[in-house]
Amino acid sequence: MEDFNRQDHWQNIYDTKQLTDVSWYQPIPQTSLDFVVKNNLPKTAKIIDIGGGDSFFATQLLDMGYTDITVLDISEIALERAKERLGNNARKIKWIVADAAHFEPIEKYDFWHDRAAFHFLTEEKDIINYVITANAALSNNALLTIGTFSENGPKKCSGIDIKQYSQQELNEAFTKDFEKLECFNIDHKTPFDTIQNFTFCSFRKR
C-alpha cells in the first residue's frame, strides 16, 4: 500500500458514485445528532465534522440552529457536492479540504465529530497523529465523538482495508488525552439492505 494515494482514492469514489450509492449514506444521522442533544451543546458551539463529505449531519445542525459548523473531508469533490445540495446555506458552513491524519487546525473546537473516517487510518503513525491533532484542535473540556466499524463489522470499505475497533480498543486509542463518557455498539442499515455494526465512543478532553 506504499503507493496508495488516499486523496485520489476518495476523489474517485465521490466522482463515480451518487449519494445513495455508498454504504455510509444516512438521510438522518440519528446517532450523531443524539450526541449533540444529550450533551446540550449551545447553538454557538464550534462543531467540526471530520470526514463529513456530503453527509447530512451539517445540514441537520443548520436546521437545529447551530451557527458555527466546519466540515472537513479529504475529497474536494465530496464537499462541492454538499455545497451544491445546500445552495445558499453552504455559505453558513466552513469547508476544509484536508486529510484528517495531517490536518493543521487554526482554531479551537467544542465538538469533534467523526463517523466512519478514523477507521480508514490503518498505519500507526497516522492514528497517533490523528489523536494528537484532535487534542490540539479542541478547547478544554470539549467533546469528541468517534464512530468506527466494530470487531463485528466489515473489514473493508470502498475497496480498501479499515481498522476495526472494539469499545475497549477505541477507548484505549484516546485515553491519554480524553476521558471516556460512553461507548456502545449500534447497527447501521446500508442502502443495499446490509447491516454494518459500529462502535461509537464519546470523550471529554482532559
FENDASUL-V557578 format. One record per residue. N is the residue number from 1. RES is the residue in one letter. OMEGA is omega in whole degrees, -180 to 180 (999 if undefined). Layout:
n=N res=RES omega=OMEGA
n=N res=RES omega=OMEGA
This chain:
n=1 res=M omega=-175
n=2 res=E omega=-178
n=3 res=D omega=-178
n=4 res=F omega=178
n=5 res=N omega=-175
n=6 res=R omega=-178
n=7 res=Q omega=178
n=8 res=D omega=-180
n=9 res=H omega=-176
n=10 res=W omega=173
n=11 res=Q omega=180
n=12 res=N omega=179
n=13 res=I omega=-176
n=14 res=Y omega=178
n=15 res=D omega=-173
n=16 res=T omega=-178
n=17 res=K omega=177
n=18 res=Q omega=-175
n=19 res=L omega=-177
n=20 res=T omega=-179
n=21 res=D omega=-179
n=22 res=V omega=-171
n=23 res=S omega=-175
n=24 res=W omega=-178
n=25 res=Y omega=176
n=26 res=Q omega=178
n=27 res=P omega=174
n=28 res=I omega=-179
n=29 res=P omega=-169
n=30 res=Q omega=-178
n=31 res=T omega=179
n=32 res=S omega=-180
n=33 res=L omega=179
n=34 res=D omega=177
n=35 res=F omega=180
n=36 res=V omega=-176
n=37 res=V omega=-174
n=38 res=K omega=178
n=39 res=N omega=176
n=40 res=N omega=-180
n=41 res=L omega=178
n=42 res=P omega=-176
n=43 res=K omega=179
n=44 res=T omega=-179
n=45 res=A omega=177
n=46 res=K omega=-174
n=47 res=I omega=174
n=48 res=I omega=179
n=49 res=D omega=-175
n=50 res=I omega=-178
n=51 res=G omega=-174
n=52 res=G omega=178
n=53 res=G omega=177
n=54 res=D omega=178
n=55 res=S omega=-176
n=56 res=F omega=-178
n=57 res=F omega=-180
n=58 res=A omega=178
n=59 res=T omega=179
n=60 res=Q omega=178
n=61 res=L omega=176
n=62 res=L omega=-180
n=63 res=D omega=180
n=64 res=M omega=177
n=65 res=G omega=178
n=66 res=Y omega=-168
n=67 res=T omega=-177
n=68 res=D omega=-173
n=69 res=I omega=175
n=70 res=T omega=175
n=71 res=V omega=179
n=72 res=L omega=175
n=73 res=D omega=179
n=74 res=I omega=-177
n=75 res=S omega=176
n=76 res=E omega=179
n=77 res=I omega=179
n=78 res=A omega=-179
n=79 res=L omega=178
n=80 res=E omega=176
n=81 res=R omega=179
n=82 res=A omega=179
n=83 res=K omega=-179
n=84 res=E omega=-180
n=85 res=R omega=-177
n=86 res=L omega=180
n=87 res=G omega=-178
n=88 res=N omega=179
n=89 res=N omega=179
n=90 res=A omega=-180
n=91 res=R omega=-180
n=92 res=K omega=-177
n=93 res=I omega=173
n=94 res=K omega=-176
n=95 res=W omega=-179
n=96 res=I omega=173
n=97 res=V omega=-178
n=98 res=A omega=172
n=99 res=D omega=-177
n=100 res=A omega=-180
n=101 res=A omega=-177
n=102 res=H omega=-179
n=103 res=F omega=178
n=104 res=E omega=-176
n=105 res=P omega=179
n=106 res=I omega=174
n=107 res=E omega=-179
n=108 res=K omega=-178
n=109 res=Y omega=179
n=110 res=D omega=-178
n=111 res=F omega=179
n=112 res=W omega=-178
n=113 res=H omega=180
n=114 res=D omega=173
n=115 res=R omega=172
n=116 res=A omega=170
n=117 res=A omega=-176
n=118 res=F omega=-175
n=119 res=H omega=175
n=120 res=F omega=176
n=121 res=L omega=-175
n=122 res=T omega=178
n=123 res=E omega=-174
n=124 res=E omega=-178
n=125 res=K omega=179
n=126 res=D omega=179
n=127 res=I omega=180
n=128 res=I omega=-179
n=129 res=N omega=177
n=130 res=Y omega=-178
n=131 res=V omega=178
n=132 res=I omega=-180
n=133 res=T omega=179
n=134 res=A omega=179
n=135 res=N omega=-178
n=136 res=A omega=-175
n=137 res=A omega=-173
n=138 res=L omega=174
n=139 res=S omega=176
n=140 res=N omega=-179
n=141 res=N omega=178
n=142 res=A omega=-178
n=143 res=L omega=177
n=144 res=L omega=178
n=145 res=T omega=-178
n=146 res=I omega=173
n=147 res=G omega=-179
n=148 res=T omega=169
n=149 res=F omega=180
n=150 res=S omega=177
n=151 res=E omega=176
n=152 res=N omega=-180
n=153 res=G omega=179
n=154 res=P omega=176
n=155 res=K omega=177
n=156 res=K omega=174
n=157 res=C omega=-180
n=158 res=S omega=174
n=159 res=G omega=-179
n=160 res=I omega=180
n=161 res=D omega=172
n=162 res=I omega=176
n=163 res=K omega=179
n=164 res=Q omega=178
n=165 res=Y omega=165
n=166 res=S omega=177
n=167 res=Q omega=-179
n=168 res=Q omega=-178
n=169 res=E omega=179
n=170 res=L omega=176
n=171 res=N omega=-178
n=172 res=E omega=-179
n=173 res=A omega=-174
n=174 res=F omega=-169
n=175 res=T omega=-177
n=176 res=K omega=-174
n=177 res=D omega=-174
n=178 res=F omega=175
n=179 res=E omega=180
n=180 res=K omega=174
n=181 res=L omega=177
n=182 res=E omega=173
n=183 res=C omega=176
n=184 res=F omega=176
n=185 res=N omega=-179
n=186 res=I omega=178
n=187 res=D omega=173
n=188 res=H omega=177
n=189 res=K omega=-177
n=190 res=T omega=175
n=191 res=P omega=-178
n=192 res=F omega=179
n=193 res=D omega=171
n=194 res=T omega=-178
n=195 res=I omega=175
n=196 res=Q omega=179
n=197 res=N omega=-179
n=198 res=F omega=165
n=199 res=T omega=175
n=200 res=F omega=173
n=201 res=C omega=172
n=202 res=S omega=-175
n=203 res=F omega=170
n=204 res=R omega=180
n=205 res=K omega=-179
n=206 res=R omega=999
